Each structure stands twice: as structure tokens, then as C-alpha cells.
């Protein structure tokens, strides 16, 4: 892929809890200069970032992050507020414990409630692959698709591991060709980014965008 093609797949990301507004502004400036797919930030900065971006680059934010173990109503409220503040995309974390307990209806309805809050905006569902068996990864993807999500996403980057090409390939095989797959966490260079795209990723989440493009 060319430099521009890689950038067009990237959600330029800053999710550290200590991130300041000047650092978010720098993220915005880098995204604008490099024409990334979006920026991805925490919800507290969404309104400011949307105003600063002025339509130049979409603003994505995370919800129920990074654990996913919040009450469904709380996740939906956070997502609704983010959309009202101008977010174009929302990346939510599933309830991992309920998935492992095979409470599939609860997991599906958790995702569906956030999708209803997001409406026609993009919803990506983080399944946190590093904590799941392959069987659980497949089930999480199936539930996200059933609930109307637009993407499945590998990782928060805050757990025990990040994106792996094998997981991306499994996710792509599960959801089929029309649903988005986002690889996120531990993508540090152009070769790793290319491997994720080759495995089936249609979006990349990384804080190392400038390093990837050299």
C-alpha cells in the first residue's frame, strides 16, 4: 500500500488518561496534515475536537472504555452524549465477562443499545481478542453483527495484548466481506499495518501513525 492508502485506513489515536487538550490539538493537526480516516479520543474531548476540526476530519471516540464492564444504560448514555457532541464514530467495548459466561443475549443487547444510541453513525465493537478463545472471538463477532454494528475491532490496547493478523483473519472470515474489521493495539510500523490490511482489516487504530508512515 502507498503512504496515502495506509493513512486513509488509520484512526489516529490518543486515549491515554493523562492526555491534555494541547496534545489532542496536536493529534488533530497531525490527522489533518496526513488525511487520516479519523481521530480516536476519549469522550471528554469530543465537543472541543469537533469544533477544532470544523469538519475536516471525523471524530471517533471510545465508550465503556477500556473494560466494557459498565451497565448497558451507562454505555448507551455515553454514546448518545458523544453523538450529540458531534462524534461521527463510536468504538465500544463489549461486556467480556458476560460473553465468557455465555450470556449471549445480554452481550447482544448491550451492543444493540449502543447502536440505537449511535443511530446512523458508525459503531465499532471492541471484542478484546487477547482475552478470548477463538470460539469466543467468533461468537463475539456474530453477536456484534446480529446487533447491527458496523465494525468489529480487535483490541483496546489497554489489556494484555493487541492486534494479531490471525485474529483479524478470523474476524474477517466470521463477519464476511461487507462488515468492517478494525485492527488496533500494537501496530508500530508500516509492515505491521500492511499485515493487518492483508489479513482483512479495513481500518487501523494506532497512536504510532507518524512512525508507520516514516
Backbone as CSV, one residue per row, in Angstrom:
resi,resn,N_x,N_y,N_z,CA_x,CA_y,CA_z,C_x,C_y,C_z
1,UNK,0.837,-1.199,0.000,0.000,0.000,0.000,0.869,1.246,0.000
2,UNK,0.380,2.281,-0.623,1.090,3.552,-0.584,0.887,4.234,0.764
3,UNK,1.707,5.231,1.023,1.588,6.025,2.250,0.168,6.565,2.407
4,UNK,-0.388,7.091,1.319,-1.724,7.685,1.375,-2.795,6.638,1.636
5,UNK,-2.621,5.455,1.079,-3.601,4.387,1.295,-3.594,3.921,2.747
6,UNK,-2.407,3.790,3.323,-2.332,3.418,4.732,-3.025,4.466,5.586
7,UNK,-2.717,5.724,5.357,-3.293,6.808,6.152,-4.810,6.846,6.046
8,UNK,-5.337,6.515,4.881,-6.791,6.558,4.686,-7.507,5.482,5.485
9,UNK,-6.759,4.510,6.011,-7.324,3.446,6.843,-7.151,3.710,8.338
10,UNK,-6.437,4.767,8.711,-5.995,4.942,10.099,-6.941,5.824,10.906
11,UNK,-7.313,5.325,12.097,-7.903,6.165,13.135,-6.742,6.626,14.016
12,UNK,-6.340,7.873,13.851,-5.179,8.428,14.576,-5.596,8.627,16.031
13,UNK,-4.911,7.941,16.952,-5.465,7.668,18.272,-4.644,8.248,19.416
14,UNK,-5.357,8.818,20.399,-4.749,9.196,21.678,-5.783,8.964,22.771
15,UNK,-5.563,7.908,23.562,-6.536,7.510,24.580,-5.934,7.469,25.981
16,UNK,-4.709,7.944,26.129,-4.074,7.926,27.449,-4.877,8.778,28.426
17,UNK,-5.037,8.321,29.667,-5.845,9.080,30.627,-5.254,10.452,30.955
18,UNK,-3.948,10.592,30.773,-3.300,11.877,31.087,-3.235,12.822,29.895
19,UNK,-3.879,12.462,28.785,-3.851,13.321,27.597,-4.453,14.695,27.892
20,UNK,-3.753,15.737,27.505,-4.212,17.108,27.705,-4.830,17.648,26.420
21,UNK,-5.562,18.757,26.542,-6.150,19.341,25.338,-5.092,19.762,24.323
22,UNK,-3.966,20.372,24.711,-2.944,20.669,23.708,-2.443,19.429,22.968
23,UNK,-2.377,18.302,23.656,-1.973,17.068,22.980,-3.049,16.588,22.005
24,UNK,-4.307,16.767,22.371,-5.396,16.421,21.450,-5.369,17.347,20.238
25,UNK,-5.085,18.618,20.442,-4.954,19.543,19.310,-3.851,19.091,18.359
26,UNK,-2.720,18.666,18.914,-1.634,18.160,18.077,-2.083,16.942,17.285
27,UNK,-2.818,16.044,17.945,-3.376,14.880,17.252,-4.251,15.320,16.083
28,UNK,-5.106,16.290,16.319,-5.977,16.820,15.264,-5.151,17.378,14.108
29,UNK,-4.128,18.168,14.436,-3.286,18.778,13.396,-2.581,17.707,12.569
30,UNK,-2.101,16.664,13.240,-1.434,15.569,12.520,-2.417,14.843,11.613
31,UNK,-3.633,14.631,12.100,-4.649,13.958,11.285,-5.013,14.782,10.059
32,UNK,-5.160,16.082,10.259,-5.483,16.973,9.140,-4.360,16.972,8.106
33,UNK,-3.130,17.071,8.586,-1.972,17.141,7.684,-1.788,15.851,6.891
34,UNK,-2.187,14.723,7.505,-1.937,13.426,6.872,-3.187,12.746,6.331
35,UNK,-4.335,13.423,6.421,-5.588,12.931,5.834,-5.942,11.524,6.330
36,UNK,-5.939,11.346,7.655,-6.320,10.057,8.222,-7.834,9.865,8.158
37,UNK,-8.272,8.631,8.413,-9.703,8.334,8.372,-10.452,9.084,9.464
38,UNK,-9.819,9.188,10.650,-10.437,9.893,11.779,-9.370,10.140,12.835
39,UNK,-9.769,10.825,13.899,-9.030,10.756,15.153,-9.883,9.945,16.117
40,UNK,-9.236,9.279,17.078,-9.966,8.495,18.073,-9.517,8.948,19.455
41,UNK,-10.476,9.437,20.255,-10.165,10.070,21.536,-11.194,9.653,22.586
42,UNK,-10.928,10.039,23.815,-11.901,9.837,24.890,-13.032,10.867,24.780
43,UNK,-14.177,10.538,25.367,-15.375,11.352,25.155,-15.289,12.758,25.739
44,UNK,-14.445,12.968,26.748,-14.402,14.294,27.371,-13.938,15.376,26.413
45,UNK,-13.223,14.994,25.352,-12.695,15.977,24.407,-13.482,16.044,23.097
46,UNK,-14.571,15.294,22.986,-15.261,15.210,21.699,-15.749,16.577,21.230
47,UNK,-16.468,17.312,22.070,-17.030,18.589,21.636,-15.922,19.554,21.186
48,UNK,-14.853,19.640,21.992,-13.754,20.535,21.637,-13.106,20.110,20.321
49,UNK,-12.891,18.804,20.158,-12.230,18.316,18.944,-13.091,18.538,17.710
50,UNK,-14.390,18.317,17.839,-15.293,18.544,16.707,-15.262,20.018,16.299
51,UNK,-15.297,20.908,17.259,-15.225,22.338,16.957,-13.895,22.694,16.310
52,UNK,-12.825,22.122,16.828,-11.488,22.412,16.294,-11.331,21.852,14.880
53,UNK,-11.842,20.650,14.653,-11.734,20.021,13.338,-12.557,20.740,12.272
54,UNK,-13.697,21.289,12.680,-14.562,22.041,11.762,-14.858,21.250,10.486
55,UNK,-15.093,19.949,10.658,-15.494,19.122,9.529,-14.358,18.571,8.689
56,UNK,-13.121,18.882,9.052,-12.005,18.458,8.204,-11.695,16.968,8.330
57,UNK,-11.782,16.420,9.539,-11.542,15.002,9.792,-12.611,14.533,10.786
58,UNK,-13.217,13.362,10.569,-14.214,12.865,11.521,-13.606,12.589,12.890
59,UNK,-14.427,12.779,13.914,-14.015,12.493,15.284,-14.670,11.192,15.742
60,UNK,-13.836,10.251,16.162,-14.270,8.979,16.724,-13.955,9.009,18.214
61,UNK,-14.754,8.315,19.011,-14.475,8.252,20.446,-14.767,6.851,20.969
62,UNK,-14.246,6.581,22.172,-14.462,5.277,22.801,-15.525,5.385,23.884
63,UNK,-16.253,4.286,24.072,-17.355,4.224,25.034,-17.229,2.936,25.845
64,UNK,-17.491,3.033,27.159,-17.340,1.869,28.021,-15.902,1.389,28.040
65,UNK,-14.994,2.320,27.991,-13.581,2.040,27.745,-12.768,2.190,29.024
66,UNK,-11.785,1.322,29.264,-11.346,0.202,28.420,-11.864,-1.171,28.851
67,UNK,-12.710,-1.238,29.880,-13.079,-2.527,30.457,-14.320,-3.159,29.840
68,UNK,-15.294,-2.336,29.453,-16.536,-2.871,28.899,-17.516,-3.390,29.918
69,UNK,-17.173,-3.283,31.210,-17.984,-3.908,32.263,-18.987,-2.944,32.887
70,UNK,-19.298,-1.870,32.175,-20.249,-0.887,32.671,-21.683,-1.352,32.403
71,UNK,-22.610,-0.778,33.119,-24.028,-1.002,32.872,-24.382,-0.568,31.453
72,UNK,-25.262,-1.323,30.813,-25.638,-1.026,29.432,-26.204,0.382,29.281
73,UNK,-27.057,0.799,30.209,-27.648,2.137,30.118,-26.570,3.219,30.176
74,UNK,-25.526,2.974,30.948,-24.443,3.941,31.041,-23.678,4.039,29.730
75,UNK,-23.422,2.894,29.101,-22.751,2.900,27.799,-23.595,3.641,26.756
76,UNK,-24.878,3.343,26.746,-25.763,3.976,25.762,-25.840,5.481,25.978
77,UNK,-25.889,5.907,27.233,-25.931,7.341,27.534,-24.642,8.017,27.098
78,UNK,-23.509,7.375,27.374,-22.221,7.940,26.960,-22.160,8.073,25.443
79,UNK,-22.634,7.056,24.740,-22.634,7.096,23.279,-23.557,8.186,22.754
80,UNK,-24.745,8.288,23.327,-25.708,9.308,22.898,-25.135,10.708,23.095
81,UNK,-24.506,10.934,24.246,-23.905,12.240,24.514,-22.790,12.540,23.524
82,UNK,-21.975,11.541,23.213,-20.888,11.736,22.260,-21.409,12.122,20.885
83,UNK,-22.474,11.463,20.450,-23.067,11.791,19.154,-23.649,13.204,19.180
84,UNK,-24.319,13.557,20.263,-24.856,14.915,20.392,-23.745,15.963,20.361
85,UNK,-22.569,15.591,20.842,-21.424,16.497,20.842,-20.672,16.503,19.519
86,UNK,-21.128,15.680,18.562,-20.577,15.750,17.221,-19.743,14.571,16.770
87,UNK,-19.602,13.536,17.597,-18.828,12.370,17.178,-19.471,11.700,15.965
88,UNK,-18.634,11.274,15.037,-19.113,10.584,13.841,-19.035,9.075,13.985
89,UNK,-18.176,8.608,14.908,-17.972,7.186,15.103,-17.784,6.903,16.588
90,UNK,-18.244,5.731,17.022,-18.109,5.302,18.415,-17.518,3.898,18.434
91,UNK,-16.478,3.716,19.244,-15.875,2.404,19.461,-16.211,1.955,20.888
92,UNK,-17.048,0.952,21.024,-17.474,0.470,22.345,-16.787,-0.845,22.688
93,UNK,-16.647,-1.126,23.976,-16.096,-2.397,24.437,-17.240,-3.298,24.870
94,UNK,-17.205,-4.550,24.433,-18.244,-5.492,24.846,-18.109,-5.821,26.333
95,UNK,-19.152,-6.446,26.874,-19.070,-6.974,28.230,-18.405,-8.347,28.139
96,UNK,-17.108,-8.360,28.396,-16.308,-9.561,28.184,-16.702,-10.677,29.150
97,UNK,-16.960,-10.311,30.396,-17.340,-11.318,31.380,-18.633,-12.023,31.014
98,UNK,-19.604,-11.267,30.542,-20.877,-11.881,30.150,-20.691,-12.782,28.928
99,UNK,-19.826,-12.386,28.001,-19.533,-13.260,26.866,-18.941,-14.578,27.346
100,UNK,-17.975,-14.510,28.239,-17.332,-15.714,28.748,-18.306,-16.582,29.542
101,UNK,-19.292,-15.949,30.129,-20.320,-16.693,30.862,-21.439,-17.193,29.958
102,UNK,-21.249,-16.958,28.660,-22.205,-17.391,27.637,-23.580,-16.725,27.796
103,UNK,-23.582,-15.515,28.322,-24.817,-14.716,28.400,-24.962,-13.935,27.092
104,UNK,-25.211,-14.673,26.029,-25.140,-14.089,24.694,-26.232,-13.056,24.437
105,UNK,-27.416,-13.275,24.966,-28.478,-12.285,24.790,-28.084,-10.957,25.431
106,UNK,-27.469,-11.030,26.598,-27.056,-9.804,27.290,-25.983,-9.066,26.506
107,UNK,-25.039,-9.799,25.938,-23.973,-9.175,25.138,-24.565,-8.519,23.895
108,UNK,-25.454,-9.243,23.223,-26.084,-8.709,22.018,-26.890,-7.449,22.330
109,UNK,-27.644,-7.478,23.409,-28.488,-6.325,23.740,-27.652,-5.138,24.214
110,UNK,-26.520,-5.396,24.831,-25.587,-4.342,25.213,-25.111,-3.595,23.962
111,UNK,-24.734,-4.352,22.958,-24.287,-3.752,21.690,-25.444,-3.053,20.996
112,UNK,-26.602,-3.704,20.978,-27.756,-3.136,20.286,-28.183,-1.797,20.914
113,UNK,-28.108,-1.717,22.236,-28.488,-0.467,22.909,-27.571,0.677,22.521
114,UNK,-26.288,0.385,22.398,-25.351,1.434,21.987,-25.578,1.794,20.518
115,UNK,-25.850,0.807,19.681,-26.127,1.095,18.268,-27.368,1.968,18.132
116,UNK,-28.387,1.699,18.932,-29.578,2.546,18.892,-29.248,3.979,19.302
117,UNK,-28.352,4.123,20.283,-27.939,5.464,20.716,-27.123,6.170,19.640
118,UNK,-26.358,5.399,18.888,-25.491,5.955,17.848,-26.296,6.287,16.589
119,UNK,-27.347,5.534,16.345,-28.187,5.789,15.174,-27.464,5.480,13.884
120,UNK,-27.461,6.435,12.959,-26.844,6.175,11.656,-25.349,6.458,11.644
121,UNK,-24.785,6.796,12.769,-23.333,6.955,12.870,-22.677,5.581,12.992
122,UNK,-21.379,5.546,12.838,-20.635,4.283,12.802,-20.383,3.747,14.209
123,UNK,-20.699,2.468,14.417,-20.384,1.800,15.676,-19.392,0.679,15.421
124,UNK,-18.262,0.746,16.141,-17.263,-0.325,16.121,-17.304,-1.019,17.481
125,UNK,-17.214,-2.340,17.469,-17.342,-3.132,18.693,-16.006,-3.796,19.011
126,UNK,-15.403,-3.382,20.126,-14.114,-3.926,20.553,-14.362,-5.219,21.321
127,UNK,-13.802,-6.319,20.821,-14.055,-7.608,21.467,-12.905,-8.041,22.385
128,UNK,-11.802,-7.333,22.382,-10.614,-7.604,23.224,-10.133,-9.042,23.022
129,UNK,-9.603,-9.272,21.822,-9.218,-10.617,21.393,-8.227,-11.299,22.332
130,UNK,-7.358,-10.534,22.967,-6.327,-11.147,23.819,-6.913,-11.873,25.023
131,UNK,-8.164,-11.587,25.351,-8.811,-12.232,26.497,-9.748,-13.373,26.094
132,UNK,-9.834,-13.654,24.801,-10.831,-14.607,24.301,-10.198,-15.823,23.640
133,UNK,-10.902,-16.945,23.711,-10.563,-18.100,22.886,-11.029,-17.825,21.459
134,UNK,-10.571,-18.624,20.514,-11.027,-18.446,19.139,-12.540,-18.615,19.038
135,UNK,-13.084,-19.576,19.782,-14.536,-19.779,19.783,-15.253,-18.528,20.281
136,UNK,-14.711,-17.898,21.323,-15.319,-16.678,21.863,-15.175,-15.507,20.901
137,UNK,-14.059,-15.441,20.192,-13.875,-14.378,19.188,-14.940,-14.480,18.103
138,UNK,-15.160,-15.700,17.628,-16.180,-15.915,16.599,-17.555,-15.525,17.131
139,UNK,-17.881,-15.957,18.333,-19.196,-15.648,18.892,-19.371,-14.149,19.083
140,UNK,-18.337,-13.468,19.564,-18.425,-12.016,19.760,-18.694,-11.310,18.439
141,UNK,-18.018,-11.747,17.390,-18.238,-11.143,16.075,-19.663,-11.400,15.575
142,UNK,-20.144,-12.605,15.782,-21.505,-12.933,15.362,-22.522,-12.073,16.105
143,UNK,-22.318,-11.893,17.392,-23.251,-11.087,18.192,-23.219,-9.625,17.762
144,UNK,-22.034,-9.116,17.481,-21.918,-7.723,17.036,-22.634,-7.514,15.706
145,UNK,-22.490,-8.470,14.825,-23.165,-8.375,13.525,-24.675,-8.446,13.703
146,UNK,-25.141,-9.374,14.541,-26.577,-9.505,14.795,-27.162,-8.233,15.405
147,UNK,-26.369,-7.536,16.204,-26.849,-6.338,16.890,-26.813,-5.082,16.008
148,UNK,-26.295,-5.217,14.793,-26.319,-4.100,13.861,-25.093,-3.229,13.862
149,UNK,-24.003,-3.680,14.480,-22.773,-2.899,14.486,-22.192,-2.798,13.087
150,UNK,-21.362,-1.791,12.888,-20.752,-1.550,11.582,-19.367,-2.182,11.448
151,UNK,-18.667,-2.313,12.573,-17.324,-2.886,12.600,-17.197,-3.800,13.808
152,UNK,-16.282,-4.750,13.727,-15.716,-5.398,14.903,-14.249,-4.968,14.984
153,UNK,-13.749,-4.866,16.199,-12.407,-4.315,16.434,-11.672,-5.233,17.406
154,UNK,-10.388,-5.419,17.179,-9.633,-6.395,17.956,-9.465,-6.014,19.415
155,UNK,-9.013,-4.787,19.694,-8.406,-4.537,21.000,-8.571,-3.096,21.462
156,UNK,-8.464,-2.932,22.780,-8.397,-1.578,23.349,-6.977,-1.037,23.341
157,UNK,-5.997,-1.936,23.374,-4.612,-1.530,23.569,-4.259,-1.340,25.031
158,UNK,-5.225,-1.590,25.923,-5.021,-1.391,27.356,-5.045,-2.708,28.132
159,UNK,-5.144,-3.840,27.431,-5.203,-5.132,28.117,-3.879,-5.863,27.938
160,UNK,-3.924,-7.185,27.835,-2.709,-7.986,27.845,-2.075,-8.160,26.470
161,UNK,-2.717,-7.662,25.428,-2.164,-7.783,24.083,-2.964,-6.969,23.089
162,UNK,-2.410,-6.847,21.887,-3.061,-6.057,20.848,-3.476,-6.894,19.659
163,UNK,-3.504,-6.250,18.506,-3.976,-6.900,17.290,-2.979,-7.935,16.786
164,UNK,-3.524,-9.043,16.293,-2.739,-10.066,15.623,-3.392,-10.360,14.282
165,UNK,-2.561,-10.573,13.278,-3.093,-10.820,11.937,-4.006,-12.040,11.909
166,UNK,-3.672,-13.060,12.677,-4.514,-14.264,12.693,-5.903,-13.965,13.239
167,UNK,-5.971,-13.085,14.239,-7.283,-12.707,14.783,-8.071,-11.888,13.771
168,UNK,-7.390,-10.983,13.094,-8.062,-10.183,12.069,-8.637,-11.088,10.982
169,UNK,-7.852,-12.076,10.561,-8.329,-13.004,9.529,-9.539,-13.797,10.003
170,UNK,-9.506,-14.233,11.266,-10.645,-14.963,11.821,-11.878,-14.077,11.897
171,UNK,-11.701,-12.841,12.304,-12.817,-11.905,12.394,-13.397,-11.626,11.016
172,UNK,-12.518,-11.412,10.034,-12.999,-11.160,8.663,-13.760,-12.370,8.136
173,UNK,-13.250,-13.571,8.373,-13.937,-14.780,7.923,-15.317,-14.890,8.560
174,UNK,-15.418,-14.483,9.826,-16.678,-14.614,10.558,-17.726,-13.622,10.085
175,UNK,-17.336,-12.368,9.904,-18.330,-11.334,9.583,-18.594,-11.193,8.091
176,UNK,-17.715,-11.759,7.268,-17.915,-11.666,5.835,-17.312,-10.407,5.242
177,UNK,-17.533,-10.185,3.944,-16.830,-9.106,3.245,-17.398,-7.706,3.447
178,UNK,-18.618,-7.599,3.938,-19.290,-6.301,3.941,-19.188,-5.534,5.253
179,UNK,-18.881,-6.209,6.353,-18.761,-5.546,7.652,-17.317,-5.102,7.864
180,UNK,-17.122,-3.989,8.564,-15.783,-3.502,8.820,-15.062,-4.328,9.868
181,UNK,-13.744,-4.408,9.734,-12.879,-5.022,10.744,-11.759,-4.035,11.042
182,UNK,-11.632,-3.694,12.317,-10.588,-2.751,12.734,-9.545,-3.472,13.566
183,UNK,-8.284,-3.342,13.155,-7.153,-3.858,13.919,-6.580,-2.715,14.739
184,UNK,-6.436,-2.945,16.032,-5.984,-1.873,16.912,-5.162,-2.455,18.055
185,UNK,-4.104,-1.735,18.418,-3.260,-2.165,19.528,-1.980,-2.803,19.037
186,UNK,-0.850,-2.140,19.279,0.441,-2.725,18.957,0.863,-2.630,17.507
187,UNK,0.249,-1.747,16.726,0.658,-1.539,15.329,1.665,-0.392,15.324
188,UNK,2.939,-0.730,15.091,4.011,0.241,15.290,4.703,0.707,14.014
189,UNK,4.539,-0.045,12.919,5.270,0.303,11.706,4.473,-0.088,10.467
190,UNK,5.003,0.271,9.311,4.282,0.057,8.052,4.090,-1.417,7.750
191,UNK,5.082,-2.248,8.085,4.954,-3.684,7.824,3.817,-4.294,8.640
192,UNK,3.716,-3.897,9.914,2.632,-4.403,10.756,1.285,-3.911,10.250
193,UNK,1.227,-2.660,9.817,-0.018,-2.122,9.267,-0.432,-2.875,8.012
194,UNK,0.539,-3.134,7.137,0.247,-3.861,5.904,-0.233,-5.275,6.197
195,UNK,0.368,-5.922,7.201,-0.041,-7.283,7.556,-1.494,-7.326,8.012
196,UNK,-1.905,-6.309,8.736,-3.293,-6.258,9.206,-4.261,-6.057,8.039
197,UNK,-3.897,-5.194,7.113,-4.744,-4.970,5.939,-4.815,-6.240,5.093
198,UNK,-3.665,-6.880,4.919,-3.635,-8.131,4.139,-4.500,-9.209,4.779
199,UNK,-4.604,-9.185,6.122,-5.410,-10.184,6.842,-6.898,-9.886,6.781
200,UNK,-7.251,-8.673,6.357,-8.666,-8.344,6.208,-9.128,-7.102,6.925
201,UNK,-8.225,-6.351,7.549,-8.622,-5.130,8.250,-8.986,-4.032,7.255
202,UNK,-10.087,-3.366,7.539,-10.489,-2.214,6.725,-10.235,-0.903,7.444
203,UNK,-9.822,-0.995,8.708,-9.451,0.195,9.485,-8.336,-0.211,10.458
204,UNK,-7.471,0.743,10.759,-6.357,0.530,11.676,-6.426,1.582,12.766
205,UNK,-6.320,1.154,14.016,-6.267,2.089,15.128,-4.854,2.114,15.683
206,UNK,-4.229,3.287,15.684,-2.852,3.367,16.164,-2.517,4.771,16.650
207,UNK,-1.658,4.821,17.649,-1.103,6.089,18.101,0.253,6.323,17.460
208,UNK,0.717,5.365,16.630,2.036,5.465,16.012,1.931,5.808,14.533
209,UNK,0.939,6.598,14.172,0.694,6.927,12.770,1.923,7.508,12.089
210,UNK,2.587,8.462,12.724,3.719,9.124,12.094,4.882,8.168,11.915
211,UNK,5.055,7.242,12.862,6.113,6.235,12.723,5.802,5.263,11.583
212,UNK,4.537,4.935,11.433,4.134,3.991,10.377,4.445,4.547,9.011
213,UNK,4.223,5.834,8.824,4.423,6.418,7.501,5.852,6.925,7.297
214,UNK,6.667,6.834,8.349,8.068,7.228,8.234,8.248,8.712,8.172
